[in-house]
Amino acid sequence: MGLRVRAGLLGGAGVAVIFGASGAAAYAVTVSYSTVGQFNTGGHVYDNQASIGVGSVNFASTGTWTDNNQNVPSGWIGSEGRMVKSNGALCATTGMLYMPGAGSGWNVATNTICGHGYYFSQGKSAGWNGNGYNYYYTFRTPNLYL
């Protein structure tokens, strides 16, 4: 099922309403965001950000996009969503997934949790440098209880 997220940001936390692909199902979710990071590789400036959501749907996501919203070719941007326990143990990851078509940004999410407890999201981003990829972590989100 494809998910669409509508979120409002308020001081690093927000509330999102997530709709199913048909728009019929809606879920209430509290979302916490990391600070936006920035990196330069292959002559392009990119931004990245992690988020974590709890509620009727739990997720950790990573978004990576060009700083000026300029389109880049397929595969030039990669994102890895990572759900991490508060003690630093990796709970779940999407693995690095690369943008399948030309565009200016790419967001991926995992919805796996490893039992109740405090979690944060700290994702990874990739940017094409002309010969391969350079990898960068996002800043981490505040902890949320799942």
N, C-alpha and C positions, 0 to 999 in steps of 0.2 A: 504494500500500500504506500503510495506517495503521500508525504505530509507537507502541508504548507504552514508556515509559522507567521503569525502576526504578533509582534511584541512591542511593548512600551518600555523604555529604559528610564529608570529613576535611580540615580546615584549608584550604579553598578548592579542593581537588581530590577526586576520588572515582572510583569505578568504577561504570559503569552496565551493566545488561544490557538490551538493546533487543529486544523481541519483535515479530515481524510481526503483522499483524492477526489471523491465525489462531493465533498463539502458537507456531507450529511452528518458526520460525527464530529463533535467538538469536545475538547478536553481543556480543563483549567490547569495551568502549570505556572509555578513560580520559577523565574529564570534569573540566574546570576551571571554576569559577564566579567571577563578579564579586561584589563587595560588593553587598548589597541597597540600592537607592536608594529614595527616597520623594519624592513630589510631591503637591501639593494643587491641585485644579482643580474647578470646578463644585460646590463644597461637599463633595467626596469626597476622602479621602486614599487614594492609590494607592502600591503598592510595585512595583519592577521589578528585574529581574536578567537578566544575560546569562550564557550558558554556551557552552563549546566542547568538542567531543568528538572524539577521535582513536582509531583502531583499525580494526576491520573495517567500521565506518561512521564517516564524518567529518561533523560538523555544527556549525553555529553557531545558537544559539537565543536568543530573548528572551521572557521571561514578564512579564506585567503583571497585577496583581490588586489588588482593594480591600483596604486595610489591615485591615479588620475582617471580611473575607470576606462582606460584604453584597452581595447581587445588585444589579446595575444593568441597565438596559434594553439591548437589542440595539444594537450599534454604539457604545456609550459608551466602550469600551476598544479601543485599537489597539496592535498590536505589529509591529515590523519586525526580523527576524533579519538580522544583518550579519556576514559573514566578511571580516576585514581583514588584509592582510599586515602584518608587523611594521614595515615602513617607512611605514605609514599609508594605503597604496593600497587602496581598496575592491575586493575580489575578487568578492563576490556579495551579493545582498540579496533578501529576499522581497518587498520593497516593503512599504508599510504595509498591513496586513490587519486588518480590524475584526471584533470578536466578532459572530458571526452570530446569536446568540440571547441571551436574558437569562442572566446568570451573574455570577460573582465574579472570573473571571480568564480569561486568553487567552494561549496560548503558540504561537509559530510558529518554524520552523527552515528553514534552507537547508543543502543537503548538497553544494554546489558548491565545489571548490577550484581554484586557479589554479597548479598545479604544486607541487612539494615546497618546503617552506620553513617559516618560523615564521609563525604566524597568531594573532590574537586575535579575540574577539567583543566588539563594543560596539554594542548594539542601540538602538532608539528605541521610545518608548512614546507613546501619545496618550490624552488624556482629554478627554471632552466637557465644554465649559464653559457650555453653554446656547445659544451662538450659533455654535459651531464647535469646533475642537480646539486644545488646547495640546499641544506636543510636548516631550519630554524624552529625553535620552540616558541610557542605563544607564552605570554604571561599566564599565570594560573588564576583561576577564578577563586573567589572566597569559597569556603566549605559550605555545603548544604547537607542536611540530614535526609537520607533516603530510607 
